[in-house]
C-alpha cells in the first residue's frame, strides 16, 4: 500500500530523539518542519514510482514520444497509411521493436502476428510437387516455393457490407493494412506473402 504524507510525518516523529528539545506537539514549529519534510518525501517517492513506470515502454505515458524518437517509430507503414494508433498500440510497437531479435523464420513471423493481435496465426509454405510427394498433394510450381501464406484467424479484420453501407461499397473487405505492410517490409525480399483472413 502506498504511503501518504501523514505516514511519513508519523515516521519522522517516531524517529525524533527523546527529550524536551524535540517536542511532539502537533501545532509546534517542529511538527511544521516535519510536515514539510513529509510532503517532500511523499513527492519524491511518488516521482520515483512514476519514473519506474516511465522507463518501461509497456507502461510509459509521458515518455512515449521519447521511445518513438529513439526507436525510429512509428514504422514507415503506419506513417504512409496514416494509421491512427492508440497509446496501447504505440506502447506495443515500442516494446516489440525494443525486444525484437529479428529473423526470417516461421516462429518469428508467428510471434509478430501474435504481438499484432492475431494470436492464432499459422504459416503455410508452398512446396512444388515432386515424384516423392503425395499423389494428392497440391500442384505448386517451382516459382511457388518462394510464396508463403499467413492464415489469420481474425473475423475482426473482415468487414461485411450492411443496409447502412453506400451503394458503391464492396460487399466485403478484409485485411489489416498496417500489419500487412509491416510483414512485407520485414519478410525476405525474394519471397511473396499471402494474407488469408479466416
GIHU-V908219 format. One record per helix or strand of 2 or more residues. SS is the DSSP state (2 for helix, 1 for strand). FROM is the first residue (numbers start at 1). LEN is the number of residues. If there is no record, write none. Layout:
BEGIN
[[SS & FROM & LEN] [SS & FROM & LEN]]
END
This chain:
BEGIN
[[2 & 5 & 10] [2 & 29 & 26] [2 & 64 & 7] [2 & 76 & 6] [2 & 87 & 13] [2 & 106 & 10] [1 & 122 & 4] [2 & 143 & 4] [1 & 147 & 6] [2 & 155 & 3] [1 & 158 & 3] [1 & 172 & 3] [2 & 177 & 10] [1 & 192 & 6]]
END
